[in-house]
Amino acid sequence: MLASLKNCEEKVAIKVIRKQHKEGNDISRFILAESRTLRITEGCPFLCHGYAAFQTQLHAFLVMEFARGGTLKQLINKEGGLKTDSIRFYSAEMIIGLQYLHSRGIVHRDLKPDNILLSDEGHVKIADFGLVAEGMFTSDRKNFEPVGYFTFMAPEIFSGIGYGAAADWWAFAITLCKMATGRSPFYEGMTLENLMYSVCCKEPLFPEGVSAELKELLLELLEKNPEKRLGTKGDIRKHPFYRSIDWTALEGKKIPPPFQPIPTVDITAVCKESLSFLEEADCISASGCIERIQDLSFLSPTWEKSGVPFCPHHLSSKPQSRTNGLPSLTLPS
């Protein structure tokens, strides 16, 4: 949801999440993990920065920066395949973002072109931390939940032996293939079984036109043994494909992007959206009551220092209106 703050021109994106699915599944642990991840994103320029989080009885709200440049998937679909220099630039920024998360024990678990946003200037913004795994500091710490999109899943996820940060590097490699060729290097077939067999048992196939250095990089990233996979083993920044990258300058955003994207959303044309979905069941029965998620709320210190008129103290678990005391947020008119 696109929104603006009252008395402020800044536009923000708000992710609205129902705390409990219609099937009755409690997803509070995923919401809390995403909120905790958003709190540390401002330390890296290539992650989508989180500004605040709050909740009502039924919904959680995550406020984050609004990236107007669209998604990497949209760019791939438009171009059909990116030039090698563009792949090098975008993937290098992604590496910085991934390494930042991994150094803090966070595995993304849903890395794909749909979740790579582009800023107004054309820089990468890794987004959507709704499936992150936390506390993954050591290689012997494994996760066994098969989450994410099948096309980007690593062999160790399919095999059920447990996985860690290496699974992100596999998804990173599939994303690079999509950037270069528009498709996966593994036969996806018509069934999940076809894909699983290809990923676990077959070697990746690359069409002609993929440069030798990029192909070498992909083969090292698509190593089926996660302990030998580039990213977790060796220094990916020193790979020949990134020989021309000045990593210090890149982290300082001193290297201009390949191009400045045309904003995918015309803010002036966005109509005021109804928030009627928030009005439902202000007073729900005790049997259906959903507890508040402890430690969900936060306010970015950077945002607070900037004087943005947003204060979590204005929020209340008691309904102040039909929207249960939402903060001073307005939709663009």
C-alpha positions in Angstrom: 0.0 0.0 0.0 1.4 3.4 -1.0 0.9 6.1 1.7 2.1 9.5 2.8 2.6 11.0 6.2 0.4 14.0 7.1 2.3 17.3 6.8 5.1 15.5 5.0 5.7 15.0 1.3 7.6 11.7 1.8 5.9 8.6 0.3 6.2 5.3 2.0 5.2 1.7 1.3 3.1 -0.1 3.9 2.8 -3.9 4.0 -0.5 -4.8 5.6 -0.6 -8.4 7.0 -3.5 -10.2 8.5 -2.2 -11.8 11.7 -4.3 -14.9 11.2 -5.1 -16.5 7.9 -8.7 -17.6 7.2 -7.5 -21.2 7.7 -6.6 -20.2 11.3 -2.8 -20.3 10.8 -1.0 -18.0 13.2 1.8 -16.3 11.2 2.9 -14.0 14.0 6.4 -15.5 14.1 7.0 -14.6 10.4 5.6 -11.1 11.0 7.9 -10.6 14.0 10.9 -11.9 12.1 10.3 -9.5 9.3 9.9 -6.6 11.7 13.2 -7.5 13.4 14.9 -7.6 10.0 13.6 -4.3 8.9 15.0 -2.7 12.0 18.6 -3.4 10.9 18.2 -2.7 7.1 19.3 0.9 7.3 22.8 -0.3 7.9 23.0 -1.4 4.2 22.2 0.8 1.2 21.0 -2.2 -0.9 18.3 -3.4 1.4 14.8 -2.0 1.5 14.9 0.2 4.6 12.3 -0.3 7.4 10.9 2.8 9.1 8.3 1.6 11.6 5.9 -1.2 12.5 2.7 -1.2 14.4 -0.5 -3.3 14.8 -4.2 -3.3 15.3 -6.2 -6.2 16.6 -6.3 -8.1 13.3 -3.5 -6.6 11.2 0.2 -5.8 11.4 1.6 -2.8 9.4 5.2 -2.6 8.3 6.3 0.8 7.0 9.2 0.9 4.6 10.8 3.0 1.9 9.0 3.3 -1.4 11.1 2.2 -4.3 9.7 3.7 -7.5 11.9 1.9 -10.0 9.9 -1.3 -10.1 11.3 -4.8 -9.7 14.2 -6.7 -11.3 11.7 -9.1 -12.8 9.9 -6.2 -14.6 13.3 -5.1 -16.0 14.1 -8.6 -17.1 10.8 -9.0 -18.8 11.2 -5.7 -20.5 14.7 -6.3 -21.8 14.5 -10.1 -22.3 18.0 -10.4 -20.9 20.4 -7.8 -19.4 23.9 -6.9 -20.7 26.8 -8.3 -18.8 27.8 -5.0 -17.3 24.3 -4.5 -15.9 24.3 -8.0 -14.5 27.7 -7.3 -12.9 26.5 -4.1 -11.3 23.1 -5.3 -10.0 24.5 -8.6 -8.7 27.4 -6.9 -7.0 25.0 -4.7 -5.0 22.9 -7.8 -4.2 26.1 -9.5 -2.9 26.6 -6.6 -0.5 23.0 -6.9 0.7 23.2 -10.6 1.1 26.5 -10.6 3.0 25.1 -7.9 5.3 22.1 -10.1 6.2 24.2 -13.3 6.6 26.7 -11.5 8.8 23.7 -10.9 11.2 22.5 -14.5 11.1 19.7 -13.8 8.7 18.9 -16.0 5.7 16.5 -14.4 3.2 15.0 -17.7 1.9 12.9 -16.0 -0.8 15.5 -14.3 -3.0 14.2 -13.9 -6.6 13.8 -11.1 -9.2 10.3 -10.2 -7.9 11.8 -9.3 -4.5 14.6 -7.2 -5.9 13.4 -3.6 -6.1 15.1 -0.7 -7.9 15.3 2.7 -6.3 14.6 6.0 -8.2 18.3 6.2 -9.0 18.5 2.6 -10.2 20.2 1.0 -7.2 19.2 -2.5 -5.9 16.9 -2.8 -2.9 16.5 -6.4 -1.6 13.0 -6.6 -0.2 10.3 -8.8 1.3 11.7 -10.3 4.5 8.6 -12.3 5.3 10.2 -15.7 5.1 13.6 -14.9 6.7 15.3 -17.4 9.1 17.1 -15.8 12.1 20.0 -17.0 14.2 21.8 -18.7 11.3 25.3 -17.7 12.4 27.1 -21.0 11.9 27.2 -23.6 9.1 26.0 -26.3 11.4 22.8 -24.4 12.2 20.2 -25.8 9.8 16.6 -25.0 8.9 14.2 -27.6 7.6 11.2 -25.6 6.5 10.7 -25.8 2.7 9.8 -22.2 2.1 10.3 -20.0 -0.9 9.6 -20.3 -4.6 10.3 -23.8 -6.1 12.4 -22.5 -9.1 14.9 -20.8 -6.7 15.2 -23.6 -4.2 18.5 -25.3 -3.6 19.1 -29.1 -3.8 19.5 -29.3 0.0 16.0 -27.8 0.5 14.4 -30.4 -1.8 16.4 -33.3 -0.2 15.3 -32.3 3.3 18.8 -32.5 4.8 18.6 -29.0 6.2 20.0 -25.8 4.8 21.6 -22.5 5.7 22.9 -19.3 4.0 24.2 -21.4 1.1 20.6 -21.7 -0.1 20.5 -17.9 -0.6 23.6 -18.2 -2.9 21.9 -20.8 -5.0 18.8 -18.5 -5.4 21.2 -15.7 -6.2 22.7 -17.8 -9.0 19.2 -18.6 -10.4 18.5 -14.9 -10.3 21.7 -14.2 -12.3 20.6 -16.8 -14.9 17.3 -15.1 -15.2 19.0 -11.7 -15.7 21.3 -13.1 -18.4 18.9 -15.4 -20.3 15.4 -14.8 -18.9 15.1 -18.4 -17.7 16.4 -21.0 -15.2 19.4 -23.2 -16.1 17.4 -26.2 -15.0 14.6 -28.0 -16.8 11.4 -27.0 -14.9 9.1 -29.4 -16.8 5.4 -29.7 -16.1 5.6 -31.0 -12.6 7.5 -30.3 -9.3 9.0 -33.7 -9.6 10.7 -32.7 -12.9 12.2 -29.6 -11.4 13.4 -31.4 -8.2 15.1 -34.1 -10.3 16.7 -31.5 -12.6 18.0 -29.4 -9.6 19.2 -32.4 -7.6 20.6 -34.7 -10.3 21.3 -32.7 -13.5 24.0 -30.1 -14.4 22.9 -26.6 -15.3 22.5 -25.7 -19.0 23.4 -22.3 -20.3 22.5 -21.0 -23.8 25.2 -19.6 -26.1 26.0 -16.0 -25.4 26.7 -16.3 -21.7 30.2 -15.0 -21.1 32.9 -17.4 -20.0 33.5 -15.6 -16.7 29.8 -15.4 -15.9 29.4 -19.1 -16.7 32.3 -19.9 -14.4 30.7 -17.9 -11.6 27.3 -19.6 -12.1 28.9 -23.0 -12.0 30.6 -22.3 -8.7 27.4 -20.8 -7.2 25.3 -23.8 -8.5 27.6 -26.3 -6.7 25.2 -29.0 -5.4 27.2 -29.5 -2.2 26.3 -26.4 -0.1 29.6 -26.6 1.9 31.6 -26.1 -1.4 29.3 -23.5 -2.9 30.7 -20.1 -3.6 29.4 -17.5 -1.3 29.8 -19.7 1.8 33.2 -21.0 0.6 35.8 -18.5 -0.8 35.4 -14.8 -1.4 32.8 -14.2 -4.1 33.9 -10.5 -4.3 37.3 -11.7 -5.7 35.8 -13.8 -8.5 37.1 -12.8 -11.9 33.6 -11.8 -13.0 33.8 -8.9 -10.5 37.4 -7.9 -11.3 36.4 -4.4 -12.4 34.2 -3.7 -9.3 35.5 -1.2 -6.8 33.7 -2.6 -3.8 34.4 0.4 -1.5 33.0 2.8 -4.1 30.1 0.5 -4.8 29.1 0.4 -1.1 29.3 4.2 -1.0 26.9 4.3 -4.0 29.6 6.2 -5.9 29.3 4.0 -9.0 26.3 5.2 -11.2 23.7 2.5 -12.1 23.5 1.3 -15.7 20.5 3.5 -16.2 17.9 5.5 -14.2 14.6 3.6 -14.3 11.3 5.3 -15.2 9.1 5.3 -12.1 6.6 2.5 -12.4 4.0 4.4 -10.3 2.7 7.9 -11.1 2.1 9.1 -7.6 0.0 12.0 -8.8 -2.4 9.6 -10.5 -2.9 7.3 -7.5 -6.5 7.5 -6.3 -7.4 7.5 -2.6 -7.8 3.9 -1.6 -10.5 2.6 0.7 -9.3 1.2 4.0 -12.6 -0.6 4.5 -10.8 -3.9 5.0 -9.6 -2.5 8.3 -13.1 -1.8 9.5 -14.0 -5.5 9.8 -14.7 -7.1 13.2 -13.6 -4.3 15.5 -15.1 -6.3 18.3 -14.5 -10.0 17.6 -15.6 -12.8 19.9 -13.2 -14.0 22.7 -12.9 -17.3 20.9 -11.5 -15.6 17.9 -9.4 -13.0 19.7 -5.9 -12.5 18.3 -3.3 -11.4 20.8 -0.9 -8.5 20.2 2.4 -9.6 18.8 5.0 -8.8 21.5 7.9 -6.6 20.4 6.5 -6.0 17.0 6.4 -2.2 17.0 9.5 -0.1 16.3 10.4 3.3 15.0 13.6 3.9 13.1 16.0 6.1 15.0 17.0 7.8 11.7 13.4 8.6 10.9 12.8 9.8 14.4 15.8 12.2 14.3 14.6 13.5 10.9 11.5 15.0 12.6 9.0 12.9 10.6 5.6 13.3 12.3 5.1 9.6 13.1 5.0 8.5 16.7 4.3 5.0 18.0 2.9 6.5 21.2 -0.1 7.7 19.2 -1.0 4.1 18.6 -3.3 2.2 21.0 -4.6 -1.3 21.2 -7.9 0.3 22.1 -10.1 1.3 19.2 -10.0 5.1 18.8 -11.9 5.0 15.5 -13.0 2.5 12.9 -9.4 1.8 12.1 -8.3 1.1 15.7 -6.1 4.1 16.2 -4.0 4.1 13.1 -1.2 6.7 12.9 -1.3 9.9 10.9 -1.1 8.2 7.5 -2.9 9.3 4.5 -3.2 7.8 1.0 -2.3 10.1 -1.9 -5.2 11.8 -3.4 
